[in-house]
Amino acid sequence: MMYLNYTPHDIKVVNIDGNTETFESLGVARVDATFGVSYFDGGFFEYEQNYGKINGLPKSKIGVKYIVSAVVLNAAKKKGRTDCVAPATGHKEVKRNDKGHIVSVPGFVK
């Protein structure tokens, strides 16, 4: 399986052998969105987000998985795409630097 990165950042992932692989960004996939508005009791707006067209994501290819943001992954799944994954940034084995920025993830979510 080949993984291609369509997030704005290079992604470092620890593979099954414990080695870190880097997936350089090849472009950025983004989702058009529309928003419905409602009001929150405290006076803040709450928005219902509706996904639109996905921009910058290549067509499906056999043997290829596309690394995308969680928002793009959710939109792609709603459109029937099964070839997208997102970095597992919420996993307990995420590695962070002294500033709390993610250095590597232990895998992907689908």
N, C-alpha and C positions, 0 to 999 in steps of 0.2 A: 504494500500500500504506500502510495506517495502522498505526503501532506504538503499543501501549499498555503502560505500564510497571507490572508487578506485582512489583517488588522493593521493599525498604524504603527505598531511596534514589532521589533524582533521578539520572538517567543522562544524561551529556553524551557525545554521539557526533559525531565529525567526519564530515560527509557527503562525497560524491564531489566536491563543488565546493570542499572545504576549509573550509567553514563549520561551526561547532559548533551542533548542535541539542540542546536539553534536553528530556528526557522526564520529566515529573513523575510521582512515584509515585501510582498510583490505588488502591493496596491492596497486600496482600502475599500471594502464593501460597506455600504451604508444603506439605511432604510428611510424612505420617505414616510412621514407620519402626519396624521391629522389628529386634532385634539378636541374632545368634547369638554365643556367646562361645567363644574358644579361648585358650590360653596361649602366650605368647612365651617363648623361652628365658631372657630377662633378667628374667622375672617380671612383665612388663607384659601387660595384656589386649590382644588383637586382636579386633576386632569385624567380623563380616560384616553389612553393612547390607542390609536388604530393604525396598524401597519399598512403601508402602501407598497410601492415598487421598491425592489432591492436593486441598488445601483452598484456597479463595480464587481459583482460576483460572476465569475465565468459560468458557462453552461456545464452541466454534469458531464463527467468523463469516467469511464470504467477505470477502476484502480486508483482514483484520486479522491482525497478528502480535503475539504477546504476549511482552514482555521479562520474563524470569524469571531466577532464580538458576541456576547450573550444576547444582545438585542437582535443582531442579524440572525443568529441561530434560531431564536424564537420565531421571527418572521419567516425564515426559510422553512421551518417545520410546518407552520400554518399553510404554507404554499405547497407542501408535499415533498420538499427536498429532504433526502436522507443522507446526503453526502457532506454535511457540515458538522463541525465540532467547534467548541469554544474552550479556551484554557480553563482548567479547573481551579480558578482563583480562590474559591471558598474552601478548598480541601485542607484538612489539618496538616498535611505534609508540604504545604507551600513554603518555599524558602524566601525570607525577606532580609533586606540589608538593615543597617543600624537606623535608617530613617523610616523604616516600615514599608519601603517600596518592594514589590515582588521581584525576586531575582530569577526564580524558576518555579514551575508547577510540576506536580507529579503525573500529569496526564491531561486528558480532555474530558469534557462532558458532551453528551450527544442528545 
